[in-house]
Amino acid sequence: MRKKIVAGNWKMNMTFDEGQKLTSEIVNMYKDENVKDVIAILNPPFPHIFPVKKLIGDVEGISIGAQNCSDKEAGAYTGEVSAKILASFGVEYVIIGHSERREYFNEDNDLLAIKVKEALANGLKPIFCCGESLDIRTAGTHEPNVKFQLTQSLFDLSPEDFSKIVIAYEPIWAIGTGKTASADEAQEMHLALRRHISSKYGKDIAANTSILYGGSCNPKNAQEIFSKPDVDGGLIGGASLKSRDFMDIIKSF
Ligand code: PEP
């Protein structure tokens, strides 16, 4: 059975104190409200990783992820953080290919394929983001466009490695805009992606791949989106910065 996952992407937000407060609140609510069967992943900026992980402690169901990793193994790459370093700090997941990385840091499908392999080689589970721009959605070519992102960055992985991937479908026009894909639009794309995965890796692997929706997901719309059969949770930006909102999204299944 595939996992239900709600991952919070803090992006470049939160001072040390703010991050500690947010994490403590989430951890306490997660325990007090008896959340079951939903993995919550906190993806803070790099310096928060160690202290946030400490606060999470051994609470089952909450994991720590990073927002990016280097495509390089190690060495003279000032400012970069390798998958190996992340793994050594107990990081479990890493977001790869977020549209903001693709757009502002020129990360293309080929580079992302290398990052995915680097993450997997070090035992991290990639949360691989894909999604189309508004122009592509308007032109009606969103489905082939997003499938191509998967093909280019993921489809030379072995079945064993592919099984460790979490997919996040994030239409770019919905990220941080307050404009959400409808639940039906999300379902349509998730089903198309699952079929695409099935065509390469077979029905079982496709059925076991968690596909998350991202793009202005909030406590008001999460329940309807998560009720769709091929939506296995969310990658949450803005709403992950407020503990109550993040928890209400987690409890929307
Ligand atoms: C994101 O950054 O992955 C995201 C989905 O952001 P938001 O929820 O703010 O749209």
Boltz pocket constraint, residues with backbone or C-beta under 6 A from the ligand:
constraints:
  - pocket:
      binder: B
      contacts: [[A, 9], [A, 170], [A, 174], [A, 175], [A, 176], [A, 177], [A, 178], [A, 214], [A, 215], [A, 216], [A, 217], [A, 235], [A, 236], [A, 237], [A, 238], [A, 239]]
      max_distance: 6.0
